Amino acid sequence: MNYRFQNLLGAPYRGGNAVVVNNTLLISPVGNRVAVTDLQKSETLTLPCQASTNLRRIAASHDGVFLLTVDENNRCLFINLPRRAVLHRISFKHPVADAKFSPDGKFIAVAAGKLLQVWRAPGFKKEFFPFELIKTYADCNDRITSLDWSPDSNYLVVGSKDLTARLFYLKNGNAKKNSYTKPFLFLGHRDVILGAFFGVNKNTNVVTKVYTFSRDGAIFSWGYSDSDGKSNEIDGDFSDPESPGTPEQGQGQDGEDGNEVNLKKRKKIDAKDDEMDGTNRPALHKMKWELLKKNFCMQAPAKLSACDYHKGLDMVVVGFSNGVFALYQMPDFVCIHLLSISREKITTAVFNDLGNWLTFGCARLGQLLVWEWKSESYILKQQGHYFDVNCLAYSSDSQLLATGADDNKIKVWTVSSGFCFITFSEHTNSVTALHFIAGKSCLLSASLDGTVRAWDLIRYRNFRTFVTPTPKQFVSLASDQSGEVICAGTLDSFEIFVWSMNTGRLLDVLSGHEGPVHGLMFSPTSAILASSSWDKSVRLWDIFEGKGGVEKFDHPHEILTLVYRPDGKQLACSTLDGLIHFWDPIEGLEMFSIEGRRDISGGRLMSDRRSSANSSAGKCFTSLSYSADGSYILAGGSSKYICMYDVADQVLLRRFQITQNLSLDGVLDFLNSKNMTEAGPLDLIDDHDSDTEEGVDKQIRDKLAYDLPGSMPNNGRPIIRTKCLRIAPTGRSWAAATTEGVMLYSMDESFIFDPTDLDIDVTPEAVDAALKNDQPRIALILSLRMNEDALIKKCIVAVAPSDIPAVASSVPFRYLQRLVEALAELLEKCPHLEFVMQWSQELFKAHGDSIQQNSRKLSPAMKSLQKAITMLHQDLADTCSSNEYMLRYLCSTSNKK
């Protein structure tokens, strides 16, 4: 029962900016969580830490160690990315539009409303006051939209909604808050500036240009010149020109002007400051900047919505609100690519470190793409469900997870990697039920379009479609153990239809229910079909030999779902009053019931008129799932909680809160009375900017109508709830279809904290020291982390045979593949056959469940080990056979004597 949050499927991207660190690690916000995708291994995981609301901005340090996230309430989390732990928290007073780490990692620049704040970045050491505000610039007249650091971390260029960009000087990180240098203004744009970037010389990494991007598609190139009129000369000495933005003073013939004397004094002071810097870089805040070129990449009537610049390649990428993106080579503005992704707005566009991969995100479609522009191929292409997920199903080996939603699509995910590898879109209405046929690569789906379809997961095609004489809407689905009989319950006609999988023909129609049939399941041990309906009854059908025989179990309230225990000796069903009833299907008697209405209570809606004491009214369970051994049952429904009950003792074992996202309705247990007005709650009034389109919020706004002049009513936030629950057949994990997506919880050891990872100095000397101190487990794990063949084999052989079971069971799962590969190599060369075979046996005993759950990932290593064992068996088989016959002959001759 030690389940922990593992991953979030069904929503790869929902808005905000994406960042790429270490060239192959893609980090993107998903609601109030952060998803990390390894583009080389094709794996994704979601960090367990949560923000209070949906994330608005994220920033990562250049070494990929620290991550900064800011949510809609301006609350910031400072996260250690390798440890997946929150180190510090801070709250900003203004909305944060952008934030970035300095290239040297010492500072963090934050665009908080009209203010530009520079903070000293925290480190690994514990500090009482980790965030220290170094400088605040209040020169902008409107909200800042973007910012960028210079390579030497001394300058910042920012763009704002006042149609200007500004160049700020940090005095080499000087902490004197009273020091001030007037910023230079870049003027000329006619729309909001969405991006401002420094252009550098590829050889010297010195700033030579500034690029500014506006929403109307204008890209301005700015350059500087010194007092001699030399433009962008970066190799010579730099003289001190007059301060930009200051009018040139007239000079007399005698040179006795007082202003000139003051100017010379100021220049001498600034020259001393430059000498203290010790770097041969231009003083950008003293240069004369001028507009070099205007370029336009208009896609009328669409607007520019995302942009990025790669300093090494001198290339820019821009995305538009109509789904078109363009890649240009600067400074000549040569168009390399101009393509369309979709018809929706591109909300993020970013280069990786090398500049060969482009990352695009579309918040409204939940789409995340990584595209290699040189080969014109996809590195990553993931898209979540457009609407809420209605149903899900595990495959028999627990490696695949299928989801169906209101967007008429079915997606099949690999549980270990978190990637969707196939999408079926043949249904024309909402998908309401899914079911895997055991032992076969076949998936069944039921939909409101009146069809039940069978999908081949090897050829990825729809090979069978089951229909009725008159169109019906299906809401439940089941098949027998052999997969030859398919049953589906309807929403409108209250009937159950039975088909043959082999022929596709309709075999029978079961009538008797007087309400929608929302629950349908075959007994795991017999051919009995159980069905539940809103007519307050559960019926058992013997469709093979009963000739229409029906057994009916009556309930006092409407039944929402039912489920069989894996041994078939118990039947559980949930009712509208929040109870779970347990029946003996063989004897036809009710065994007991669990009252879970108060367990699932919690979380009030903004439109609730009941008090918090009566918040449990109307709460009920809409989905149930038994564990693999039937000892406990999971229940979820119209609440933020998922309850786990012990079946034998009828007690609540654990309660999982699926989210802490305050952007969803039903998360808070107590509402603030000051937000209640005569016209209703303040949260129902949409007072956001008219040009803001933040993914899911835009989907809601498109369906609304204006109410009062100057305001737009809001029907409320999405309500948190659980629509479907399934426990994996292996029992090691379970999945829940919630408002935020598909939540995966697992007790896999790969997600458990490993204290050996705290060691910073992982060296061969440390391995030798562990072996000398008689610590074979630590030595083996250190060698696996170093990934050195010689050290791994040395540590394997150094383990005593009596210690093999203990060491094998303590090896983390993420190192299991490398260890199996090393054992396979040892079998081919090492003479200790029994020793290596004992290692293999103990590994499979300790990690059998994990190996079965991740068999696809471990398949290459397992095949290598099997090949080595087979070769040894073939080599020894002939010798052993001949020796066996010789021993029989010698024994027989000794008996004769």
Secondary structure, DSSP 8 states (H G I E B T S, - for coil): ---EEEEEES-S--SS--EEETTTEEEEEETTEEEEEETTTTEEEE-S---SS-EEEEEE-TTSSEEEEEETT-EEEEEETTTTEEEEEEE-SS-EEEEEE-TTSSEEEEEETTEEEEEE---SS--SS--EEEEEE---SS-EEEEEE-TTSSEEEEEETTS-EEEEE-GGG---TT-----EEE---SS-EEEEEEEE-TTT--EEEEEEEETTSEEEEEEEE-TT--BS--SS-------TTS------TT---HHHHHHHHHHHHHHHHHHHH------GGGSEEEEEEEEE--BTTB-EEEEEEETTTTEEEEEETTSEEEEEETTTTEEEEEEE--SS---EEEE-SSSSEEEEEETTTTEEEEEETTTTEEEEEEE--SS-EEEEEE-TTSSEEEEEETTS-EEEEETTTTEEEEEE---SS-EEEEEE-TTSSEEEEEETTS-EEEEETTTTEEEEEE--SS---EEEEEE-TTS-EEEEEESSS--EEEEETTT--EEEEE---SS-EEEEEE-SSSSEEEEEETTSEEEEEETTTSSS-EEEEE-SS-EEEEEE-TTSS-EEEEETTSEEEEEETTTTEEEEEEE-HHHH-----TT--S-GGGTTTT--EEEEEE-TTSSEEEEEESSSEEEEEETTTTEEEEEEE----TTSBT--SS--GGGEETTEEGGGEE-S-TT---THHHHHHTT----STT-EE-----B--EEEEEE-TTSSEEEEEETTEEEEEE--GGGS--GGGG-S---HHHHHHHHHTT-HHHHHHHHHHHT-HHHHHHHHHHS-GGGHHHHHHTS-GGGHHHHHHHHHHHHHH-S-HHHHHHHHHHHHHHSHHHHHHTHHHHHHHHHHHHHHHHHHHHHHHHHHHHHHHHHHHHHHHHHH-
